[in-house]
Amino acid sequence: MKNFMKNQRFVLITGIISIFLLAACTNDSGSSESQKSTAWDKIQDQGSLKVATSGTLFPTSYHEGDSDKLTGFEVEVVREVAKRLELEVNFTELGFDEMLTSVNTGQVDLAANDIEISEERKEKFIFSTPFKHSYGIAVVRKDDLSGIEKLEDLKGKKAAGASTSVYMELAREYGAEEVTYDNASNEVYLRDVSIGRTDVILNDFYLSSLGVAAFPDLNITVHPDIKYSPSEVGFVMNKENTELEKNVNRVIEEMLEDGTISTLSAEFFNADVTQKADID
């Protein structure tokens, strides 16, 4: 009888130990699975995509009239991408340099603001499949072209723009003095050229042409003889977020194929910016 009781106690203790070990293994497994959770997993869990944009760059990202409604070419492309990924979109309006920092630190999932793809940026960020093609031009004063005939004449001129943009990098290369703004609107940039506070804005052809056309009373024009650097634009993502890249690219390629992006392009640019630019 004693032996029987001892055996029963042994079986009971062994069973209890097994339960604890099983629970510990289960917890470890759960912890391990949690550690493997990716940025894409978190996006899906939250059901939303965090997007940085300026809200001041017509017609890419701007507020309609005097309302709080955010719209624009890339804003609407992002919304359609998110819709097809079954996600909501939460926009954060930031200056250009802040956008890239926020992508780099993971505060946002991607940036959408006519950001040109460059080899230097590709070393630091992931770019989506390009969906906009353009080239660079110069906005100058209409009456005297700001004393600029060619890019070499930028030396000593005041160039307005974002400090880390590819256009400001080019302006510096040609010896221009940079004048930067904190997420200013198109009108501020263009008016400063008109009144002589600055001399030139190097920027994208489509954005600049529409911007100049929107303010016919200002003394500004797109320089008739300066065209340079064919460019491609895509969304910017954190270098480590490869799953987001894969899913965003899949949807963008669908939208290029079915004409959705071309339709949005016609709405905001009156042109098909999905086609590569020919500046010869």
C-alpha positions in Angstrom: 0.0 0.0 0.0 2.8 2.4 0.9 4.5 1.7 -2.4 1.3 2.3 -4.2 0.9 5.7 -2.5 4.5 6.6 -3.3 3.9 5.7 -6.9 0.8 7.9 -7.0 2.6 10.8 -5.5 5.4 10.4 -8.0 2.9 10.4 -10.9 1.2 13.5 -9.5 4.4 15.4 -9.0 5.7 14.4 -12.4 2.4 15.5 -14.0 2.6 18.9 -12.3 6.2 19.4 -13.4 5.2 18.5 -17.0 2.4 21.1 -16.9 4.8 23.8 -15.8 7.4 22.8 -18.4 4.7 22.8 -21.1 3.5 26.3 -20.0 7.0 27.6 -20.0 7.6 26.2 -23.5 4.4 27.7 -24.7 5.3 31.1 -23.3 8.8 31.0 -24.8 7.2 30.0 -28.2 4.8 33.0 -27.9 7.7 35.3 -27.0 9.7 34.0 -29.9 6.8 34.6 -32.3 6.2 38.1 -30.9 9.9 38.9 -31.5 9.5 37.8 -35.1 6.7 40.3 -35.7 7.6 42.6 -38.6 6.7 46.1 -39.5 4.2 44.8 -42.0 2.6 42.6 -39.3 2.1 45.7 -37.2 0.6 47.7 -40.0 -1.9 44.9 -40.6 -2.7 44.6 -36.9 -3.3 48.4 -36.7 -5.2 48.3 -40.0 -3.7 51.6 -41.1 -0.8 53.0 -43.0 1.1 56.0 -41.6 2.0 58.4 -44.4 4.1 61.6 -44.3 3.3 64.3 -46.8 3.6 68.1 -46.9 0.0 69.3 -47.6 1.6 72.4 -49.3 2.9 71.1 -52.7 0.3 71.7 -55.4 -0.8 69.5 -57.1 0.9 66.6 -55.4 -0.2 67.2 -51.8 -2.4 70.2 -50.9 -5.5 71.4 -49.2 -8.5 72.0 -51.4 -9.5 75.7 -51.3 -9.7 77.0 -47.7 -10.9 73.6 -46.4 -9.0 71.1 -44.3 -9.5 68.4 -47.1 -6.1 67.0 -48.1 -5.8 65.9 -51.7 -3.4 65.8 -54.6 -1.9 63.4 -57.0 0.2 61.4 -54.6 -2.3 61.7 -51.7 -4.9 60.0 -53.9 -2.5 57.4 -55.2 -1.7 56.5 -51.6 -5.4 56.3 -50.7 -6.0 53.9 -53.6 -2.9 51.8 -52.6 -4.2 51.6 -49.0 -7.7 50.7 -50.2 -6.4 47.8 -52.2 -4.3 46.6 -49.3 -7.5 46.9 -47.1 -5.9 49.6 -44.9 -6.9 53.0 -43.7 -4.5 56.0 -44.2 -3.3 58.4 -41.5 -1.5 61.4 -42.9 1.1 63.4 -41.0 2.0 66.8 -42.6 5.7 67.5 -42.4 8.5 69.5 -44.1 10.5 67.6 -46.6 13.6 66.9 -44.4 11.3 65.8 -41.5 9.6 63.3 -43.8 12.7 61.4 -44.5 13.7 61.5 -40.9 10.3 60.1 -39.9 10.6 57.3 -42.4 14.1 56.5 -41.1 13.0 56.3 -37.5 9.9 54.4 -38.2 7.5 57.1 -37.0 5.7 56.8 -40.4 5.5 53.9 -42.8 6.2 55.8 -46.0 6.5 59.3 -47.4 4.6 60.6 -50.4 5.6 64.1 -51.7 7.1 64.0 -55.2 10.4 62.6 -53.9 12.8 61.9 -56.7 14.7 58.6 -56.7 18.5 59.0 -56.6 21.3 56.6 -56.1 22.3 58.4 -52.9 18.8 58.1 -51.4 18.5 54.4 -52.4 21.5 53.7 -50.1 19.4 54.9 -47.2 15.8 54.1 -48.1 13.6 51.8 -50.1 11.7 53.4 -53.1 8.6 52.0 -54.6 8.1 51.2 -58.2 8.3 54.6 -60.0 4.9 56.0 -61.0 5.8 59.5 -62.1 8.4 60.6 -64.6 9.5 64.2 -65.2 12.6 66.4 -65.6 14.0 69.5 -64.0 13.4 73.1 -65.0 14.0 76.6 -63.5 11.4 79.1 -62.4 12.8 82.6 -62.8 11.5 86.2 -63.1 9.6 86.8 -66.3 11.1 90.3 -67.1 14.8 89.4 -67.1 14.9 85.6 -66.5 16.7 86.5 -63.2 19.9 87.1 -65.3 20.2 83.3 -65.9 20.7 81.9 -69.4 22.1 78.4 -68.4 22.8 76.4 -65.3 26.3 77.8 -65.1 24.8 81.2 -64.4 23.4 80.0 -61.1 26.7 81.0 -59.4 25.9 83.6 -56.8 22.2 83.5 -57.4 19.7 82.8 -54.5 18.1 79.4 -55.1 14.9 78.5 -53.1 14.0 75.0 -52.1 14.4 72.1 -49.6 18.0 71.7 -48.4 18.2 67.9 -49.1 16.3 67.9 -52.4 18.1 66.8 -55.5 17.4 70.2 -57.0 19.0 72.1 -54.2 22.0 69.7 -54.5 22.3 70.7 -58.1 22.0 74.4 -57.3 24.8 74.1 -54.8 27.0 72.3 -57.4 26.6 75.3 -59.7 27.5 77.7 -56.9 24.1 79.1 -55.9 23.3 80.4 -52.5 20.5 78.3 -50.9 17.4 79.8 -49.3 15.4 77.2 -47.4 11.8 77.2 -46.0 10.0 75.3 -43.3 7.2 73.5 -45.4 6.1 76.7 -47.1 3.4 76.8 -49.8 4.0 77.2 -53.5 2.8 80.8 -53.4 5.5 81.8 -50.8 8.3 80.2 -53.0 7.0 81.8 -56.2 6.3 85.2 -54.8 9.8 85.5 -53.3 11.2 84.9 -56.8 8.8 87.5 -58.2 9.8 90.2 -55.8 13.6 89.4 -55.9 14.0 87.9 -52.5 15.3 84.9 -54.3 16.3 84.4 -57.9 15.4 80.9 -59.0 13.6 77.7 -58.1 15.0 74.5 -59.6 12.2 71.9 -59.5 10.1 69.4 -61.4 8.6 70.5 -64.7 5.0 69.5 -64.0 4.8 70.9 -60.5 6.5 74.2 -61.5 4.4 74.7 -64.7 1.2 74.3 -62.8 2.5 76.5 -60.0 3.4 79.3 -62.3 0.1 79.0 -64.1 -1.8 79.3 -60.8 -0.3 82.8 -60.1 -0.5 84.7 -63.4 -0.1 88.1 -61.7 3.3 87.2 -60.4 6.5 88.2 -62.4 7.6 84.6 -62.9 8.0 82.1 -65.7 9.4 78.7 -66.5 12.8 79.3 -68.1 12.4 78.5 -71.9 15.9 77.1 -72.4 16.8 75.1 -69.2 15.8 71.4 -69.1 17.9 68.8 -67.3 17.9 65.5 -65.4 15.1 63.2 -66.3 13.6 62.0 -63.0 11.5 59.3 -61.4 9.3 59.6 -58.4 8.2 56.9 -55.9 7.1 56.4 -52.4 9.9 56.3 -49.7 10.0 53.5 -47.1 12.3 52.4 -44.4 15.2 50.3 -45.6 14.2 47.3 -43.5 10.5 47.3 -44.4 10.8 44.9 -47.3 7.4 43.3 -46.8 5.7 46.7 -47.1 7.8 47.4 -50.3 6.6 44.1 -51.8 2.9 44.8 -51.1 3.0 48.4 -52.2 4.9 47.6 -55.4 2.4 44.8 -56.2 -0.5 47.3 -56.0 1.3 50.1 -57.8 2.0 47.8 -60.7 -1.6 46.8 -60.8 -2.6 50.5 -60.8 -0.2 51.3 -63.6 -1.5 48.3 -65.6 -5.2 49.1 -65.2 -4.7 52.8 -65.9 -5.7 54.1 -62.4 -2.6 56.2 -62.0 -2.8 57.6 -65.5 -6.4 58.7 -64.7 -5.3 60.4 -61.5 -2.4 62.0 -63.4 -4.8 63.5 -65.9 -6.9 64.8 -63.1 -4.1 66.6 -61.3 -1.5 67.4 -64.0 -3.6 67.4 -67.3 -0.9 65.0 -68.6 0.2 61.4 -68.3 3.2 61.5 -65.9 3.5 57.7 -65.9 5.3 58.0 -69.2 9.0 58.6 -69.3 9.9 62.2 -70.2 11.8 63.0 -73.5 13.7 66.3 -73.1 16.0 66.0 -76.2 
